Amino acid sequence: MARVVAVGRFDGVHLGHQHLLSFGKALASGKGWSFLAYTFPPEFPALLPLFTKLHLLRQFADEVEVVPWEKVRNLSAEEFLKEEVVGRLGGRALVMGEDHRFGRDRAGSPELAQALGKELGLEVHVVPPFRLGGEIVSSRKIRELISAGEVERAGKLLGRAPILFGRGVKGVGLARTLGFPTINLELDPVLIRPKDGVYLAWAFWPGGGGPGLFYHGRRPTFPNLPPSAELHLLSAPPASQPELLEIHLLRFLRPDMMFPSPEALAERIRQDVEEARRTLTLLAPPRPLSPGL
């Protein structure tokens, strides 16, 4: 089968990726070929777990193939194109961005791909970077924004709010004693962590979902306790600890802080909840990304 192939980590499947993938899909459709997205498992600090990345890629590509990085990392640029793209996959056209690098030691460039493509009978299409407000959309930039707590700016480049995944685990019960019970979370270890603090969030789990406050931090008011990730829901919580929660970070509310007493912390959480309820009236609820939620 003749294919158009796009190769990349596609971390986040952000607006820039979507631009390139849409180009590849249109090219393949015009030729009557299949369009294949060739990608790799995520590595920390990733924007998406593999199952969600695959779900999003399948919205743009006819086929998606995940290849362990170790399988191809030692192939030269020429070997990668000749053996993988043309030989094994039947690639007749390759789509890549201007800054794409491939092959051992990242020696392959779009210019080299075009030169090798002439020898291999492989069309190479180089897609200019996608810009939003004059800014190039990239996974690296999005990760920087999330690490700085700028989740709203990150969301504009992604085309949706940044998300975290975790499973509910048993905590020490501290939040309940403060009057604001939470779901304690064990976050997916491959995903990037946001700046410590409190976020307006929206969570989904099998069979339900709703708005809430997400906390990620070191609990400085209680120095004897370990850091935590917690979700306080503003609507009815799930009946039992969910095995999977998808948490959309909508807005950064405040940094992690030390309070003089548990009572002072509880009062600030009450203010956070009030602010969250006010803000929610201005925001459109997100939709879950993962199948089954």
C-alpha positions, 0 to 999 in steps of 0.5 A: 500500500502506498502511503504518505508518512509523517514522523514525530513524537507529536507530544501534545498533538498541539495546533502545530502538529494538527496543521502538519497532520492535516496537510499530510491527510489532504496530500494522501487523500488527493493521491488516493494513498493512506496517511500514516502517523509514525510516532514513539512512546512518550518520555518524561516530561510528556504532555500526553500519555500514549493512549490519549496521544493515539486517540488524537492522532487517529482523528487525523491519520488513517493509520498510526504506528508506535515504534520503540525508540530503541528500534530505530535510534541507531539507524542513519538518516539514509537507513531510516528513510530507505529501510523504514519509511520506503522499505517497510512502510511503503512510503511514497511521500514524507511530510515534515516540519522545517526543524525536523531531525531524524536518524542517528545523532539527529543527523537528518534534516529536511534538506537531506531528506529531499536529496535522499528522496530523489534517489529513493523515489520519495516525495518530501514535503516540508511544512512551514511552522504553524504560528499563533499570534506570531509565536511558533507553536511547539511542544517545548514552549507548551511544556515551559508554560505549564511548568510556569503555571501559565496553563491558559497560554499553554491551552491556546497553543494546544487548542485545548486545556493542558491535562493531567492523568492520575488514579485516586489513592488513599490519603491521610484525610487532612483535607476532610478535617479542613472541611474540603475533602479531596481525591488524592492522586497518583499522577501518571509518572511520564507527564509533565508537572505544573507549577506548584499551586492551586488551579481551577480544573475540570475532571473526568472519570468513567461515568462522570465529571465536574469542576473543581480545584486541583492542588499540586505542591509540598503542603508547606503548612504541614512540613511533616507531610509529603508533597501531594496532588489533590482534587477538590470537586465542586460537584458530586464526587465519584462513588469510589476511588476512580482508577483513571481521572483526566484533569483539565487545568483551566486557570492558575489561581494562586501559588503554593503558600504556607499559612500560620494555622490550619484554620487560616488555610481552610479560610483561604481554601473557602475563598478559592472555592468562591473564586472558582465558582465565580470564574466557572460562569465565564468558562466553557466546560471542556470535553474529555479527550480519552475514550471511555470518559 
